[in-house]
Amino acid sequence: MIDIGFDEPIRAEFIDPFWQEHSEKILSIRKAIDYPKTRIGEQIVVNQQNAPVFLVYNRLPEIFSSIVSMIEYDEIFKKQGDDFFKDPINQRAVVKAFALVVEDAVKSSQKPEQLKNYEDHLPFFNALINKLKAFDSLVEKETTYPNIVNSLITVFSQSVNETPGVENFNVKTDKIRKIVKDYLPDYETIDAGRLLRTQVEMIKQSPKT
């Protein structure tokens, strides 16, 4: 979804030609990056649950989980020599899929134990959605990003720092990448590699014809 003044949210696929043409790809990617698929990726997310910013701004962990998932995919594709994330259409689809993750997380119903509600997350949400729209516009104009995953992580960190009381937040991308990369040789052996292949197929599902 996109938002017009937060009063009349409308589905982007109803007005965006790219959405209309590539909706299945976008939704497949959104499902694939919902959460980490590897044991080590899940552990990274669990280890960060008690980070002060995540304890206060309780809708950010779900988005961080998606970021770890994208790092998993990026490291897998680099190891396989796959240019999935360098393809301009895939880059636009990833940006739109990540925007759905962000919107679903921020606009989810508040639980009684949560400290911050939807309105508290608006500075972060507005900043990040505007940055993602700018990304999408640039890719549409044939600007491709050397590493779209790193670019999304950067704007996520920048947007988190726009929330009240938060400063100097930064995802430790290099550390997470190394942990995931070091785990991949073991991951490739699980169930004779079928688990990894299933993960890759999830994000690369072809639209039905």
Rosetta silent file (secondary structure, phi, psi, omega in degrees, C-alpha in Angstrom):
SEQUENCE: MIDIGFDEPIRAEFIDPFWQEHSEKILSIRKAIDYPKTRIGEQIVVNQQNAPVFLVYNRLPEIFSSIVSMIEYDEIFKKQGDDFFKDPINQRAVVKAFALVVEDAVKSSQKPEQLKNYEDHLPFFNALINKLKAFDSLVEKETTYPNIVNSLITVFSQSVNETPGVENFNVKTDKIRKIVKDYLPDYETIDAGRLLRTQVEMIKQSPKT
SCORE:     score description
SCORE:     0.000 S_00000001
   1 L     0.000  155.308  167.974    0.000    0.000    0.000 S_00000001
   2 E  -118.588  168.405 -173.587    0.937    3.644   -0.314 S_00000001
   3 L  -124.983  136.117  174.176   -0.441    6.395    1.814 S_00000001
   4 L  -115.664   97.215  179.685   -2.087    9.687    0.911 S_00000001
   5 L    65.544   11.637  179.592   -2.126   11.786    4.042 S_00000001
   6 L    61.609   13.348  177.665   -2.724    8.614    6.061 S_00000001
   7 L  -106.611  -31.516 -177.350   -6.451    9.124    5.582 S_00000001
   8 L  -129.754   69.306  178.975   -7.067    7.317    2.314 S_00000001
   9 L   -64.812  136.877  178.833   -4.609    4.426    1.958 S_00000001
  10 E  -134.331  151.426 -179.669   -4.898    2.722   -1.411 S_00000001
  11 L   -69.988  129.003 -177.248   -3.276   -0.334   -2.901 S_00000001
  12 H   -62.627  -30.251 -175.799   -0.360    0.658   -5.101 S_00000001
  13 H   -65.542  -17.581 -179.538   -1.141   -2.103   -7.599 S_00000001
  14 H   -79.450  -16.929 -176.876   -4.316   -0.257   -8.638 S_00000001
  15 L  -125.583  -14.005 -174.282   -2.406    2.762   -9.924 S_00000001
  16 L  -100.450  115.317  179.398    1.173    1.608  -10.570 S_00000001
  17 H   -57.545  -36.096  178.898    1.806   -0.007  -13.989 S_00000001
  18 H   -63.640  -41.499  176.831    4.842   -1.823  -12.596 S_00000001
  19 H   -59.868  -44.982 -177.886    2.653   -3.314   -9.866 S_00000001
  20 H   -61.933  -37.334 -177.250    0.108   -4.404  -12.426 S_00000001
  21 H   -82.740  -32.225 -171.287    2.746   -6.120  -14.552 S_00000001
  22 H  -123.165   26.082 -175.362    4.902   -7.616  -11.798 S_00000001
  23 H   -59.785  -40.344 -179.009    2.540   -8.097   -8.839 S_00000001
  24 H   -64.727  -39.875  177.434    3.247  -11.825   -8.533 S_00000001
  25 H   -63.168  -46.648 -179.308    6.986  -11.204   -8.466 S_00000001
  26 H   -59.832  -46.453 -177.383    6.624   -8.474   -5.834 S_00000001
  27 H   -70.098  -32.731  175.504    4.391  -10.607   -3.626 S_00000001
  28 H   -64.652  -43.690  179.002    6.680  -13.652   -4.013 S_00000001
  29 H   -66.345  -41.568  179.231    9.657  -11.573   -2.919 S_00000001
  30 H   -58.957  -41.844  178.046    7.681  -10.052   -0.062 S_00000001
  31 H   -66.552  -40.494 -176.990    6.830  -13.546    1.194 S_00000001
  32 H   -65.939  -36.172 -175.712   10.405  -14.759    0.742 S_00000001
  33 L   -95.873   15.538 -177.786   11.950  -11.897    2.739 S_00000001
  34 L   -62.577  -37.578 -178.576    9.389  -12.033    5.527 S_00000001
  35 L  -160.678  160.312  179.739   11.838  -13.673    7.952 S_00000001
  36 L   -62.479  146.564 -179.496   15.216  -15.483    7.867 S_00000001
  37 L  -104.394  -14.542 -179.645   15.193  -19.020    6.526 S_00000001
  38 L   -96.396  156.148  177.539   18.513  -20.206    7.969 S_00000001
  39 H   -60.279  -40.898 -176.331   19.163  -21.245   11.560 S_00000001
  40 H   -70.820  -35.425  177.388   21.919  -18.646   11.852 S_00000001
  41 H   -64.391  -43.036  177.520   19.689  -15.889   10.433 S_00000001
  42 H   -61.368  -38.573 -179.228   16.987  -16.678   12.969 S_00000001
  43 H   -67.505  -36.656  177.297   19.592  -16.572   15.740 S_00000001
  44 H   -60.508  -43.643  179.395   20.790  -13.139   14.613 S_00000001
  45 H   -64.323  -45.362  179.407   17.234  -11.815   14.898 S_00000001
  46 H   -60.031  -41.970 -177.941   16.740  -13.405   18.328 S_00000001
  47 H   -64.762  -22.980 -177.936   20.033  -11.937   19.565 S_00000001
  48 L   -96.446   -0.819 -175.789   18.875   -8.430   18.618 S_00000001
  49 L   -61.625  -29.301 -177.601   15.454   -8.617   20.250 S_00000001
  50 L   -96.556   10.982  174.039   16.683   -6.915   23.407 S_00000001
  51 L   -61.854  134.239 -174.684   18.380   -4.029   21.636 S_00000001
  52 H   -50.212  -43.814 -177.381   17.057   -0.865   23.345 S_00000001
  53 H   -65.489  -33.035 -179.914   15.647    0.652   20.144 S_00000001
  54 H   -77.266  -28.837  176.815   13.768   -2.563   19.352 S_00000001
  55 H   -70.234  -36.240 -178.494   12.368   -2.816   22.857 S_00000001
  56 H   -82.522  -53.204  179.424   10.967    0.713   22.665 S_00000001
  57 L   -94.900   86.766 -164.893    9.962    0.858   18.993 S_00000001
  58 L   -73.230   -2.597  178.767    8.362   -2.537   18.931 S_00000001
  59 L  -100.262   -5.136  179.855    7.514   -2.634   15.219 S_00000001
  60 H   -75.200  -34.308 -178.813   11.090   -2.335   14.030 S_00000001
  61 H   -56.590  -35.912  179.311   12.185   -5.934   14.812 S_00000001
  62 H   -63.288  -36.762  178.957    9.862   -7.303   12.130 S_00000001
  63 H   -73.840  -39.406  176.251   11.540   -5.045    9.564 S_00000001
  64 H   -60.802  -38.445  177.684   15.009   -5.964   10.849 S_00000001
  65 H   -58.999  -40.376  177.497   14.040   -9.617   10.418 S_00000001
  66 H   -65.358  -38.101  178.662   13.316   -8.896    6.752 S_00000001
  67 H   -63.117  -43.150  177.783   16.695   -7.216    6.380 S_00000001
  68 H   -61.972  -38.965  177.314   18.474  -10.294    7.730 S_00000001
  69 H   -61.451  -43.921  178.435   16.509  -12.393    5.254 S_00000001
  70 H   -63.506  -36.700  176.072   17.654  -10.183    2.366 S_00000001
  71 H   -63.347  -41.763  175.651   21.244  -10.510    3.545 S_00000001
  72 H   -54.194  -52.057 -178.371   20.822  -14.296    3.509 S_00000001
  73 H   -62.030  -43.055 -178.304   19.621  -14.177   -0.077 S_00000001
  74 H   -61.926  -42.439  179.261   22.327  -11.748   -1.145 S_00000001
  75 H   -68.123  -38.025  176.994   25.089  -13.934    0.303 S_00000001
  76 H   -62.990  -47.347 -177.882   23.578  -17.062   -1.269 S_00000001
  77 H   -66.038  -37.932  177.322   23.333  -15.395   -4.680 S_00000001
  78 H   -62.857  -41.526  179.843   26.885  -14.029   -4.470 S_00000001
  79 H   -65.369  -33.010 -178.658   28.183  -17.501   -3.650 S_00000001
  80 H   -88.945   -3.912 -177.484   26.251  -18.940   -6.603 S_00000001
  81 L    69.128   30.612 -176.958   27.304  -16.180   -8.980 S_00000001
  82 L   -97.467  128.851 -177.812   23.661  -15.213   -9.434 S_00000001
  83 L   -94.356   27.643 -176.718   22.878  -11.607  -10.483 S_00000001
  84 H   -50.478  -48.239 -175.539   19.287  -11.694   -9.203 S_00000001
  85 H   -78.437   -5.733  178.667   19.659   -8.502   -7.145 S_00000001
  86 H   -94.908  -14.011  178.955   21.424   -6.638   -9.963 S_00000001
  87 L   -69.872  128.370 -176.395   18.548   -6.981  -12.416 S_00000001
  88 H   -58.140  -40.356  178.890   16.677   -3.627  -12.624 S_00000001
  89 H   -64.494  -42.129  178.253   13.231   -5.257  -12.604 S_00000001
  90 H   -65.889  -35.991  178.422   14.182   -7.338   -9.575 S_00000001
  91 H   -62.881  -44.275  178.335   15.575   -4.249   -7.859 S_00000001
  92 H   -64.738  -39.946 -179.847   12.264   -2.415   -8.275 S_00000001
  93 H   -65.126  -39.475  178.570   10.361   -5.494   -7.124 S_00000001
  94 H   -64.683  -43.475  178.701   12.577   -5.821   -4.041 S_00000001
  95 H   -59.940  -44.973 -178.979   12.074   -2.157   -3.146 S_00000001
  96 H   -69.674  -36.275  177.708    8.295   -2.506   -3.434 S_00000001
  97 H   -66.004  -41.113  178.791    8.292   -5.807   -1.523 S_00000001
  98 H   -66.330  -36.481  176.718   10.328   -4.250    1.280 S_00000001
  99 H   -61.256  -37.071  176.522    7.925   -1.290    1.372 S_00000001
 100 H   -64.899  -41.321  177.273    5.100   -3.778    1.968 S_00000001
 101 H   -58.512  -46.781 -178.868    7.060   -5.318    4.847 S_00000001
 102 H   -61.623  -47.508 -177.782    7.549   -1.862    6.371 S_00000001
 103 H   -64.845  -43.984  179.978    3.927   -0.875    5.988 S_00000001
 104 H   -61.515  -39.240 -178.973    2.575   -4.156    7.360 S_00000001
 105 H   -68.249  -48.401 -174.982    4.867   -3.902   10.392 S_00000001
 106 H   -69.605  -34.691 -175.592    4.146   -0.260   11.225 S_00000001
 107 L   -94.344    8.858  178.817    0.389   -0.502   10.650 S_00000001
 108 L   -69.368  158.277 -179.478   -0.110   -3.752   12.566 S_00000001
 109 L   -65.559  142.277 -179.590   -2.462   -3.768   15.552 S_00000001
 110 L   -80.421  138.140  176.113   -0.938   -2.721   18.848 S_00000001
 111 L   -95.135  153.150 -175.626   -0.616   -5.313   21.593 S_00000001
 112 L   -55.605  -34.781 -175.667   -1.215   -4.367   25.247 S_00000001
 113 L   -82.028   -6.096 -176.440    2.429   -4.921   26.219 S_00000001
 114 L   -81.527  138.043 -175.914    3.813   -2.715   23.444 S_00000001
 115 L   -80.518  -34.805 -173.446    5.156    0.696   24.424 S_00000001
 116 L  -117.098  141.532 -179.551    4.810    2.490   21.112 S_00000001
 117 L  -106.299 -169.462 -177.338    1.864    2.633   18.753 S_00000001
 118 L   -55.742  -47.655 -176.627    1.403    3.496   15.088 S_00000001
 119 H   -61.929  -34.124 -179.763    1.693    7.259   15.586 S_00000001
 120 H   -65.585  -26.074 -177.697    5.004    6.878   17.452 S_00000001
 121 H   -91.516   -2.682 -174.428    6.492    5.141   14.415 S_00000001
 122 H   -61.050  -40.247  177.991    5.336    7.765   11.891 S_00000001
 123 H   -58.101  -43.407  176.611    8.629    9.757   11.744 S_00000001
 124 H   -64.489  -48.059 -174.903   10.454    6.528   10.865 S_00000001
 125 H   -61.824  -48.513 -178.831    7.701    5.343    8.514 S_00000001
 126 H   -62.274  -42.940 -179.655    7.407    8.598    6.575 S_00000001
 127 H   -62.745  -46.854 -175.677   11.170    8.929    6.202 S_00000001
 128 H   -69.951  -43.765 -179.828   11.676    5.365    5.003 S_00000001
 129 H   -61.944  -39.809  177.936    8.705    5.258    2.618 S_00000001
 130 H   -64.280  -39.347  177.655    9.850    8.505    0.998 S_00000001
 131 H   -66.238  -38.980  179.436   13.356    7.095    0.565 S_00000001
 132 H   -67.600  -37.145  176.304   11.973    3.897   -0.961 S_00000001
 133 H   -63.027  -39.205  178.410    9.851    5.902   -3.396 S_00000001
 134 H   -65.701  -41.401  175.969   12.993    7.788   -4.424 S_00000001
 135 H   -56.750  -50.478 -176.229   14.843    4.483   -4.917 S_00000001
 136 H   -60.894  -41.030 -179.775   12.043    3.156   -7.079 S_00000001
 137 H   -63.578  -41.502 -179.709   11.956    6.317   -9.171 S_00000001
 138 H   -66.802  -42.353  179.150   15.704    6.177   -9.808 S_00000001
 139 H   -65.830  -37.947  177.539   15.647    2.513  -10.814 S_00000001
 140 H   -59.389  -32.310  179.450   12.701    3.231  -13.091 S_00000001
 141 L   -90.064   20.164  172.907   14.922    5.825  -14.783 S_00000001
 142 L    74.590   27.474  168.455   17.557    3.110  -15.356 S_00000001
 143 L   -95.562  116.749  177.627   19.744    3.781  -12.325 S_00000001
 144 L  -104.017  145.107 -178.506   20.784    0.397  -10.937 S_00000001
 145 L   -92.443  134.891  178.953   22.288    0.011   -7.486 S_00000001
 146 L   -55.918  -38.534  176.124   25.582   -1.911   -7.086 S_00000001
 147 L  -145.516   97.226 -175.349   24.050   -3.616   -4.042 S_00000001
 148 H   -64.065  -31.258 -179.808   20.360   -2.913   -3.509 S_00000001
 149 H   -66.162  -47.067  177.645   20.321   -4.813   -0.210 S_00000001
 150 H   -61.166  -37.832  179.571   23.040   -2.617    1.307 S_00000001
 151 H   -64.400  -41.196  178.214   21.229    0.465    0.015 S_00000001
 152 H   -66.329  -37.901  177.776   17.978   -0.626    1.695 S_00000001
 153 H   -63.989  -40.417  179.901   19.830   -1.301    4.947 S_00000001
 154 H   -61.622  -47.479 -178.333   21.362    2.176    4.817 S_00000001
 155 H   -71.738  -27.611  173.598   18.023    3.958    4.406 S_00000001
 156 H   -62.977  -49.241 -179.697   16.491    1.758    7.113 S_00000001
 157 H   -60.851  -44.344  179.114   19.221    2.833    9.550 S_00000001
 158 H   -59.647  -40.323 -177.592   18.853    6.490    8.525 S_00000001
 159 H   -72.224  -36.435  175.686   15.105    6.343    9.056 S_00000001
 160 H   -59.796  -38.512 -179.404   15.400    4.675   12.469 S_00000001
 161 L   -70.811   -6.688  175.777   17.588    7.593   13.526 S_00000001
 162 L   -92.818   -0.484  175.877   14.711    9.956   12.687 S_00000001
 163 L   -82.255  144.131 -178.044   12.553    8.472   15.445 S_00000001
 164 L   -55.126  130.992  175.433   12.381   10.512   18.673 S_00000001
 165 L    84.364    1.156 -178.491   15.113    9.632   21.153 S_00000001
 166 L  -111.996  135.173  174.160   17.152    7.523   18.725 S_00000001
 167 L  -153.049  153.849  177.788   20.580    8.397   17.397 S_00000001
 168 L    62.388   24.088  173.540   23.632    6.569   16.069 S_00000001
 169 L   -76.572  137.247  179.570   21.616    3.470   15.186 S_00000001
 170 L  -156.258  126.969  175.653   23.331    1.395   12.546 S_00000001
 171 L   -69.656  130.446  179.874   22.814   -2.163   11.336 S_00000001
 172 L   -81.395   72.890 -172.018   26.101   -4.046   11.592 S_00000001
 173 H   -59.466  -48.052 -176.888   25.830   -5.203    8.006 S_00000001
 174 H   -61.578  -40.040  179.682   29.394   -6.466    7.554 S_00000001
 175 H   -65.683  -44.513  179.622   29.217   -8.526   10.743 S_00000001
 176 H   -64.020  -42.779  179.073   25.877  -10.077    9.788 S_00000001
 177 H   -59.717  -42.778 -178.687   27.124  -10.816    6.278 S_00000001
 178 H   -64.671  -42.045  179.672   30.202  -12.601    7.623 S_00000001
 179 H   -61.473  -45.938 -179.873   28.141  -14.729   10.009 S_00000001
 180 H   -65.403  -46.343 -178.660   25.759  -15.731    7.219 S_00000001
 181 H   -59.956  -42.379 -179.509   28.571  -16.314    4.708 S_00000001
 182 H   -67.115  -24.577 -178.581   30.495  -18.520    7.141 S_00000001
 183 H   -84.607  -22.393 -172.742   27.367  -20.606    7.741 S_00000001
 184 H   -56.951  -39.815  178.275   26.522  -21.234    4.079 S_00000001
 185 H   -57.260  -37.837  176.396   28.859  -24.246    3.578 S_00000001
 186 H   -71.281  -40.000 -178.582   26.982  -26.059    6.359 S_00000001
 187 H   -62.016  -36.681 -178.568   23.621  -24.863    5.075 S_00000001
 188 L   -65.373  -20.833 -177.416   24.350  -26.268    1.626 S_00000001
 189 L   -91.510  -13.543 -177.032   24.708  -29.768    3.066 S_00000001
 190 H   -66.936  125.622  179.755   21.379  -29.856    4.919 S_00000001
 191 H    52.997   41.196  178.346   19.039  -32.366    3.289 S_00000001
 192 H    56.389   32.601  176.884   21.510  -32.673    0.407 S_00000001
 193 H    85.542   -1.943 -176.724   21.045  -28.994   -0.434 S_00000001
 194 H   -67.319  -33.125 -179.958   17.296  -29.203   -0.870 S_00000001
 195 H   -63.952  -44.407  179.251   16.607  -26.704    1.918 S_00000001
 196 H   -65.289  -43.334 -179.793   18.762  -24.067    0.259 S_00000001
 197 H   -62.171  -38.067  177.744   17.247  -24.753   -3.173 S_00000001
 198 H   -63.315  -40.441  178.679   13.752  -24.378   -1.722 S_00000001
 199 H   -62.644  -44.787 -179.551   14.720  -21.019   -0.243 S_00000001
 200 H   -64.632  -42.604 -179.605   16.081  -19.787   -3.565 S_00000001
 201 H   -62.431  -30.334 -178.365   13.023  -21.004   -5.465 S_00000001
 202 H   -62.202  -42.601 -176.439   10.778  -19.090   -3.066 S_00000001
 203 H   -83.764  -18.045 -176.363   12.162  -15.711   -4.074 S_00000001
 204 L  -107.965   20.022  179.159   12.514  -16.584   -7.767 S_00000001
 205 L   -56.246  131.347  179.782    9.025  -17.959   -8.367 S_00000001
 206 L   -82.642  141.709  176.054    8.012  -17.257  -11.950 S_00000001
 207 L   -59.662  145.967  178.369    4.683  -15.540  -12.601 S_00000001
 208 L   -70.688  142.114  179.267    1.970  -17.875  -13.796 S_00000001
 209 L  -117.517    0.000    0.000    1.248  -17.741  -17.517 S_00000001
